[in-house]
Amino acid sequence: MLTGDQYKASLDDGRSTYFEGEKVTDLPGHPVLGTVVQNVADGYDWLALKAVDGVSPVSGIPTTADELREKVELVHTAGMMAHVNYTSLMTLATAAGRLAESGPQYVERIQAFVADAQERDIRVTQCITDAKGDRSLSPVRQDDPDAYVRVVDRTPEGVVIRGAKLHITAASFGHELMTIPTKSMKPGEEDYAFAAVIPVDAPGVKIINTTYAPRHADLRSFPASGKEHFPEGFVIFDDVFVPAERVFLDGETESAAVFAHSLGLWERLGGLSSMADGADVLVGLAQLIAEANGLQRVGHVREKISEMIIHATVVRACLEAALTHAETGVFGAVFPNELFTNAGKYTGATEYNTMVRHLHDIAGAAVVTAPSIADLENPEVGPLARKYMSTSSDVDGEYRTRLFHAIRDLTADSYGGWRQVTNVQAGGGLYAQRIVTRKHYDLDAARQAALEAAGMAAGGDTGR
Ligand SMILES: Cc1cc2nc3c(=O)[nH]c(=O)nc-3n(C[C@H](O)[C@H](O)[C@H](O)COP(=O)(O)OP(=O)(O)OC[C@H]3O[C@@H](n4cnc5c(N)ncnc54)[C@H](O)[C@@H]3O)c2cc1C
């Protein structure tokens, strides 16, 4: 396993990564991006403490529902990068099983890469979302043929690709870019039916980073985002050569969607898992700020918090059901249940705004106007600010101020905005979750139940 320090050293490979108009030559030493590197390094060291005979506890492919649950929990605690990496490798393992019949020539390559990545203990990020150009047009009908990543040249040794993948979580902080088609492809779109793993430092790869990290000099008023942020990468493949052994799909349009479907499942499980924890935090904040405002016994406040508790519990129930009803693929790899994963992710995303609305409604305007910690420390206004931020002799002004900072940081400004958009879009938009949920729901059984309830089942007249 890599140590945190070895991970930091591994980033010094000449990769082309940019931030706010400048090329970054020292990622660990960068004033904003360095926090991310440290965070990933800490995740490596934390996992190393849990190693069994020198092997990472999240290595290997889960073959039982219990093993899946254990690994998902470990990955979640180890941080965003460990989660992204696990999702990538499980996507590939799941896709290998689904390609067993339609693309057997790729199965061995994929399995060899997954084993090698786990042995080298590297981090693999997920490049699926293309620039996409005009959304109503297919890849071949775009004005710019590079709107979707495509193969522009083939040699006996490999292929050359061109295009861009957008919004890629932590792309600059991993070692390999798992690059897969964002959607199904049709005959005529062979050059777009392409999947591979590409090293971050491959010639022609360029990554622009964006982040919600606070630019404020004093991070004490940003309790969540000041400690942890994970930039998205705008990944450009400017004629990048990919050796044949790293290519997992090249031209088989009928198999293009296999990767997107596999990733969608694992990405939504990750989203569901973090939503379950995040929902409990929102409930806790609502209760704490209600207590600090002296309103915890007021009827409408209790009702709002009860509603929040119900949302949080339903999201967690979906996560539990997705893990408990895990399914087994062709090579014995276990994957979460599609129906509960998608329905749960959808519910968590759509109810998130209600959760935040209740929290803001209960908390009051100081969510966005509470003074900073530095203001509280100012000898002239600090004592007065503390006095007026206090609500009773039991509620310290700084304590209440810090609760407001946490609510603002998590739900109301830069990071809060990022979370709001992320809940809806990450893992594919809500539309995708509606489609997959419908596909896996037993609609025929529901029709039959309805016919029975209407007293029409025996006659066999289903009206179809
Ligand atoms: C914080 C964050 C992290 C992310 N991390 C990753 C990552 O690590 N890797 C990755 O690959 N992606 C990542 N994504 C991208 C995410 O998967 C996409 O945002 C999502 O799939 C939607 O794509 P889009 O943003 O291009 O929006 P669009 O595709 O433009 O969708 C916008 C809306 O238009 C609708 N729409 C689009 N096309 C059509 C059409 N043809 N017909 C009808 N309706 C249509 C959609 O349903 C949606 O409602 C991340 C996103 C966020 C916000």
PDBQT file of the ligand as one rigid body, heavy atoms in Angstrom, charges set to zero:
ROOT
HETATM    1  C1  LIG A 501     -20.056  18.176  -8.506  1.00  0.00    +0.000 C 
HETATM    2  C2  LIG A 501     -20.203  17.274  -9.685  1.00  0.00    +0.000 A 
HETATM    3  C3  LIG A 501     -19.320  16.222  -9.825  1.00  0.00    +0.000 A 
HETATM    4  C4  LIG A 501     -19.380  15.414 -10.960  1.00  0.00    +0.000 A 
HETATM    5  N1  LIG A 501     -18.444  14.418 -11.100  1.00  0.00    +0.000 NA
HETATM    6  C5  LIG A 501     -18.387  13.748 -12.270  1.00  0.00    +0.000 A 
HETATM    7  C6  LIG A 501     -17.339  12.803 -12.506  1.00  0.00    +0.000 A 
HETATM    8  O1  LIG A 501     -16.508  12.533 -11.630  1.00  0.00    +0.000 OA
HETATM    9  N2  LIG A 501     -17.273  12.213 -13.709  1.00  0.00    +0.000 N 
HETATM   10  C7  LIG A 501     -18.173  12.488 -14.691  1.00  0.00    +0.000 A 
HETATM   11  O2  LIG A 501     -18.033  11.930 -15.775  1.00  0.00    +0.000 OA
HETATM   12  N3  LIG A 501     -19.177  13.373 -14.517  1.00  0.00    +0.000 NA
HETATM   13  C8  LIG A 501     -19.313  14.006 -13.321  1.00  0.00    +0.000 A 
HETATM   14  N4  LIG A 501     -20.321  14.910 -13.115  1.00  0.00    +0.000 N 
HETATM   15  C9  LIG A 501     -21.202  15.238 -14.233  1.00  0.00    +0.000 C 
HETATM   16  C10 LIG A 501     -22.627  14.688 -14.133  1.00  0.00    +0.000 C 
HETATM   17  O3  LIG A 501     -22.660  13.310 -14.355  1.00  0.00    +0.000 OA
HETATM   18  C11 LIG A 501     -23.398  15.482 -15.196  1.00  0.00    +0.000 C 
HETATM   19  O4  LIG A 501     -23.520  16.800 -14.713  1.00  0.00    +0.000 OA
HETATM   20  C12 LIG A 501     -24.758  14.906 -15.521  1.00  0.00    +0.000 C 
HETATM   21  O5  LIG A 501     -24.629  13.651 -16.143  1.00  0.00    +0.000 OA
HETATM   22  C13 LIG A 501     -25.537  15.846 -16.461  1.00  0.00    +0.000 C 
HETATM   23  O6  LIG A 501     -24.772  16.221 -17.582  1.00  0.00    +0.000 OA
HETATM   24  P1  LIG A 501     -24.607  17.778 -17.958  1.00  0.00    +0.000 P 
HETATM   25  O7  LIG A 501     -24.090  18.482 -16.751  1.00  0.00    +0.000 OA
HETATM   26  O8  LIG A 501     -23.796  17.854 -19.192  1.00  0.00    +0.000 OA
HETATM   27  O9  LIG A 501     -26.050  18.308 -18.185  1.00  0.00    +0.000 OA
HETATM   28  P2  LIG A 501     -26.971  18.099 -19.464  1.00  0.00    +0.000 P 
HETATM   29  O10 LIG A 501     -26.720  16.765 -20.080  1.00  0.00    +0.000 OA
HETATM   30  O11 LIG A 501     -26.861  19.292 -20.336  1.00  0.00    +0.000 OA
HETATM   31  O12 LIG A 501     -28.392  18.006 -18.785  1.00  0.00    +0.000 OA
HETATM   32  C14 LIG A 501     -29.133  19.150 -18.367  1.00  0.00    +0.000 C 
HETATM   33  C15 LIG A 501     -30.618  18.808 -18.495  1.00  0.00    +0.000 C 
HETATM   34  O13 LIG A 501     -30.930  18.578 -19.867  1.00  0.00    +0.000 OA
HETATM   35  C16 LIG A 501     -31.573  17.320 -20.033  1.00  0.00    +0.000 C 
HETATM   36  N5  LIG A 501     -31.135  16.741 -21.323  1.00  0.00    +0.000 N 
HETATM   37  C17 LIG A 501     -29.857  16.616 -21.770  1.00  0.00    +0.000 A 
HETATM   38  N6  LIG A 501     -29.844  16.044 -22.999  1.00  0.00    +0.000 NA
HETATM   39  C18 LIG A 501     -31.130  15.815 -23.322  1.00  0.00    +0.000 A 
HETATM   40  C19 LIG A 501     -31.784  15.251 -24.472  1.00  0.00    +0.000 A 
HETATM   41  N7  LIG A 501     -31.098  14.807 -25.514  1.00  0.00    +0.000 N 
HETATM   42  N8  LIG A 501     -33.128  15.142 -24.448  1.00  0.00    +0.000 NA
HETATM   43  C20 LIG A 501     -33.843  15.566 -23.382  1.00  0.00    +0.000 A 
HETATM   44  N9  LIG A 501     -33.297  16.116 -22.286  1.00  0.00    +0.000 NA
HETATM   45  C21 LIG A 501     -31.957  16.241 -22.245  1.00  0.00    +0.000 A 
HETATM   46  C22 LIG A 501     -31.116  16.487 -18.834  1.00  0.00    +0.000 C 
HETATM   47  O14 LIG A 501     -32.036  15.430 -18.518  1.00  0.00    +0.000 OA
HETATM   48  C23 LIG A 501     -31.037  17.552 -17.743  1.00  0.00    +0.000 C 
HETATM   49  O15 LIG A 501     -32.319  17.741 -17.185  1.00  0.00    +0.000 OA
HETATM   50  C24 LIG A 501     -20.342  15.675 -11.955  1.00  0.00    +0.000 A 
HETATM   51  C25 LIG A 501     -21.277  16.706 -11.768  1.00  0.00    +0.000 A 
HETATM   52  C26 LIG A 501     -21.223  17.490 -10.651  1.00  0.00    +0.000 A 
HETATM   53  C27 LIG A 501     -22.223  18.603 -10.478  1.00  0.00    +0.000 C 
ENDROOT
TORSDOF 0
